Amino acid sequence: MRKEFETACEIVQAAADVGGLQLGTESLRDGLGIAHVVYHWVNSRGERFGAGTYSQAWVDRYLERDYLRMDPVILGCLQRFDPVDWKELDWSARTARAMLQEAVEFGVGPQGYSIPLRGPAGQFALFTTSDGCDDVAWSRFIAENQRDLILTAHEFNRKALEFEREHDMPTPTLSPRELAAMTHIARGLNRAQAAAEMDISEHTLRVYIEAARHKLGALNTTHAVARALSRGLIVV
């Protein structure tokens, strides 16, 4: 296994919570020099978790447009057990083409390779890499890295199943500033108001919120607040 994959797998193996999986996706993205690495899964209770490098803007847009219901990647991988290049999927529907166009505009890239993963009691996951390179470069990337991508995907899934066997995701530790940021948002303050309360810039506030979101394995800020509240990390 190449060094880039070994490093990411070591990070994942040592993960105590979903924040470790997040670090693994970032390490692999940077090591491979591609646009994105994402691992997201649904546990046996139907709860969704995510770790990856997509921008918050794209995640919010994806949820806002309810792309989950028609995403050719999700629908295609639900019916497959083998990895799939996005070009092999059905993008003929107008809504699917519109989603792909938006994905490109948000930096996801038109190229993608997704590995479906399954576990006991209905657990389902996807490990995805994506980029904005041309077809020739992407085909070469997959040919050179397919084996290591599959092995790494299973390492991520093994850790997620380990969390599942513990009946709940380990409670992450948020820093005092991350807790403060999440508390202000949970109380209904907008980002400008929360930043003013903490006497920081809105950019710095976003950094704290994003860090908390990644640690909680949340899909967006609202999801992160809900998880922080349900786990008793913040009280409003």
C-alpha positions as CSV (number, residue, x, y, z in Angstrom):
1,M,0.0,0.0,0.0
2,R,1.3,3.5,-0.9
3,K,2.4,5.8,1.9
4,E,-0.6,8.1,1.4
5,F,-3.0,5.3,2.0
6,E,-1.0,3.9,4.9
7,T,-1.0,7.3,6.7
8,A,-4.8,7.7,6.2
9,C,-5.4,4.2,7.5
10,E,-3.3,4.7,10.5
11,I,-5.3,7.8,11.4
12,V,-8.6,6.0,10.9
13,Q,-7.4,3.0,13.0
14,A,-6.5,5.4,15.9
15,A,-9.8,7.3,15.6
16,A,-11.7,7.6,18.9
17,D,-14.7,9.3,17.3
18,V,-15.8,10.6,13.9
19,G,-13.3,13.4,14.1
20,G,-10.6,10.9,13.5
21,L,-12.4,9.7,10.3
22,Q,-12.6,13.3,9.2
23,L,-8.8,13.7,9.6
24,G,-8.4,10.5,7.6
25,T,-10.3,11.9,4.7
26,E,-8.3,15.2,4.8
27,S,-5.0,13.3,4.9
28,L,-5.9,11.1,2.0
29,R,-7.2,14.0,-0.1
30,D,-4.0,16.0,0.5
31,G,-1.8,13.0,-0.1
32,L,-3.4,12.0,-3.4
33,G,-3.7,15.6,-4.6
34,I,-7.4,15.2,-5.6
35,A,-10.4,17.5,-4.9
36,H,-12.3,15.4,-2.4
37,V,-12.5,12.2,-0.2
38,V,-15.8,11.4,1.5
39,Y,-17.0,8.6,3.7
40,H,-20.7,8.7,4.8
41,W,-22.8,5.9,6.3
42,V,-26.2,5.0,7.7
43,N,-26.1,2.8,10.8
44,S,-28.6,0.1,11.8
45,R,-30.9,2.7,13.5
46,G,-31.1,4.8,10.3
47,E,-28.8,7.6,11.7
48,R,-26.6,9.3,9.1
49,F,-23.0,10.3,9.7
50,G,-20.5,11.9,7.5
51,A,-16.8,12.6,7.3
52,G,-15.3,14.3,4.2
53,T,-13.9,17.3,2.4
54,Y,-16.9,18.6,0.6
55,S,-17.6,22.3,1.3
56,Q,-20.3,23.2,3.8
57,A,-21.9,25.2,1.0
58,W,-22.2,22.1,-1.2
59,V,-23.6,20.0,1.7
60,D,-26.2,22.7,2.4
61,R,-27.1,23.0,-1.2
62,Y,-27.4,19.2,-1.6
63,L,-29.7,19.0,1.4
64,E,-31.7,22.1,0.4
65,R,-32.5,20.6,-3.0
66,D,-33.2,17.2,-1.5
67,Y,-30.7,15.6,-4.0
68,L,-30.5,12.5,-1.8
69,R,-33.8,11.2,-3.3
70,M,-32.5,11.3,-6.9
71,D,-28.7,11.3,-6.7
72,P,-27.5,8.8,-9.3
73,V,-24.5,7.9,-7.2
74,I,-26.6,7.0,-4.2
75,L,-29.3,5.2,-6.3
76,G,-26.6,3.4,-8.3
77,C,-24.6,2.2,-5.4
78,L,-27.6,0.9,-3.5
79,Q,-28.0,-1.6,-6.2
80,R,-24.3,-2.5,-6.5
81,F,-21.6,-4.3,-4.5
82,D,-18.7,-3.3,-6.7
83,P,-17.0,0.1,-7.0
84,V,-18.4,2.3,-9.7
85,D,-17.0,5.2,-11.8
86,W,-19.6,8.0,-11.9
87,K,-19.5,7.9,-15.8
88,E,-21.1,4.4,-15.6
89,L,-24.1,5.8,-13.8
90,D,-27.4,7.0,-15.4
91,W,-27.2,10.8,-15.6
92,S,-29.9,11.0,-18.4
93,A,-32.6,12.7,-16.2
94,R,-32.7,16.5,-16.3
95,T,-32.6,16.7,-12.5
96,A,-29.5,14.5,-12.4
97,R,-27.7,16.6,-15.0
98,A,-28.6,19.7,-13.1
99,M,-27.2,18.2,-9.9
100,L,-24.0,17.3,-11.6
101,Q,-23.6,20.8,-13.0
102,E,-24.1,22.3,-9.6
103,A,-21.6,19.8,-8.1
104,V,-19.0,21.0,-10.5
105,E,-19.8,24.6,-9.7
106,F,-19.3,23.9,-6.0
107,G,-16.0,22.2,-6.6
108,V,-16.9,18.6,-6.3
109,G,-15.7,17.9,-9.8
110,P,-17.3,15.9,-12.6
111,Q,-15.1,12.8,-12.0
112,G,-16.0,10.4,-9.2
113,Y,-15.4,6.9,-8.0
114,S,-17.6,5.4,-5.3
115,I,-17.2,2.2,-3.3
116,P,-20.4,0.8,-1.7
117,L,-19.9,-0.9,1.6
118,R,-22.3,-2.9,3.8
119,G,-22.5,-4.2,7.3
120,P,-24.8,-6.3,9.5
121,A,-28.3,-5.0,10.4
122,G,-28.7,-2.8,7.4
123,Q,-25.6,-0.6,7.8
124,F,-24.7,1.0,4.4
125,A,-21.9,3.3,3.5
126,L,-20.2,5.0,0.5
127,F,-16.5,5.8,0.2
128,T,-16.0,8.4,-2.6
129,T,-13.2,10.2,-4.3
130,S,-13.8,13.0,-6.8
131,D,-11.8,15.5,-8.8
132,G,-12.0,18.0,-11.7
133,C,-9.4,16.4,-14.0
134,D,-10.2,15.1,-17.5
135,D,-11.3,11.6,-18.4
136,V,-7.9,10.3,-19.3
137,A,-6.3,11.5,-16.1
138,W,-9.1,10.1,-14.0
139,S,-9.0,6.7,-15.7
140,R,-5.3,6.6,-15.0
141,F,-5.8,7.6,-11.4
142,I,-8.4,4.8,-10.8
143,A,-6.2,2.2,-12.6
144,E,-3.2,3.1,-10.4
145,N,-5.1,3.4,-7.1
146,Q,-8.2,1.1,-7.3
147,R,-6.8,-1.6,-5.0
148,D,-5.6,0.8,-2.3
149,L,-8.9,2.8,-2.5
150,I,-10.9,-0.4,-1.8
151,L,-8.7,-1.4,1.1
152,T,-8.9,2.1,2.6
153,A,-12.6,2.2,2.2
154,H,-13.0,-1.0,4.1
155,E,-10.7,0.4,6.8
156,F,-13.1,3.4,7.2
157,N,-16.0,1.0,7.3
158,R,-14.4,-1.3,9.9
159,K,-14.0,1.6,12.2
160,A,-17.6,2.8,11.7
161,L,-18.8,-0.8,12.5
162,E,-16.7,-0.7,15.6
163,F,-18.5,2.5,16.6
164,E,-21.8,0.7,15.8
165,R,-20.9,-2.2,18.0
166,E,-20.5,0.2,20.8
167,H,-24.2,1.1,20.3
168,D,-23.5,4.8,19.8
169,M,-20.9,7.1,18.4
170,P,-18.3,8.0,21.0
171,T,-19.0,11.5,22.3
172,P,-16.4,13.9,20.9
173,T,-14.6,16.5,22.9
174,L,-15.4,20.1,21.7
175,S,-13.1,23.0,22.7
176,P,-14.6,25.8,24.9
177,R,-14.7,28.1,21.9
178,E,-16.4,25.4,19.7
179,L,-19.0,24.8,22.5
180,A,-19.6,28.6,22.8
181,A,-20.1,28.9,19.1
182,M,-22.6,26.0,19.0
183,T,-24.4,27.3,22.0
184,H,-25.0,30.7,20.5
185,I,-26.3,29.2,17.2
186,A,-28.5,26.8,19.2
187,R,-30.0,29.8,21.0
188,G,-31.1,31.3,17.7
189,L,-28.4,33.9,17.1
190,N,-27.3,34.4,13.5
191,R,-23.6,34.1,12.7
192,A,-23.0,37.9,12.9
193,Q,-24.6,38.0,16.3
194,A,-22.8,35.0,17.6
195,A,-19.5,36.4,16.4
196,A,-20.2,39.7,18.2
197,E,-21.1,37.8,21.4
198,M,-17.7,36.0,21.3
199,D,-15.8,39.1,20.1
200,I,-14.4,37.3,17.1
201,S,-14.8,37.6,13.3
202,E,-17.5,35.7,11.4
203,H,-14.7,33.9,9.6
204,T,-13.3,32.7,13.0
205,L,-16.8,31.7,14.1
206,R,-17.2,29.6,10.9
207,V,-13.9,27.8,11.7
208,Y,-15.2,26.8,15.2
209,I,-18.6,25.7,13.8
210,E,-16.9,23.7,11.1
211,A,-14.6,22.0,13.5
212,A,-17.5,21.1,15.8
213,R,-19.5,19.8,12.8
214,H,-16.7,17.5,11.7
215,K,-16.2,16.2,15.2
216,L,-19.9,15.4,15.5
217,G,-20.1,13.8,12.1
218,A,-22.9,16.1,11.2
219,L,-24.0,16.9,7.7
220,N,-24.6,20.6,8.3
221,T,-24.8,23.2,11.1
222,T,-28.4,22.4,12.1
223,H,-27.5,18.7,12.3
224,A,-24.5,19.5,14.4
225,V,-26.5,21.6,16.8
226,A,-29.1,18.8,17.2
227,R,-26.3,16.3,17.9
228,A,-24.6,18.5,20.4
229,L,-27.9,19.0,22.2
230,S,-28.9,15.3,22.2
231,R,-25.5,14.4,23.6
232,G,-25.6,17.0,26.3
233,L,-22.6,18.8,25.0
234,I,-24.5,22.1,25.1
235,V,-27.5,23.4,27.0
236,V,-29.8,26.2,26.0
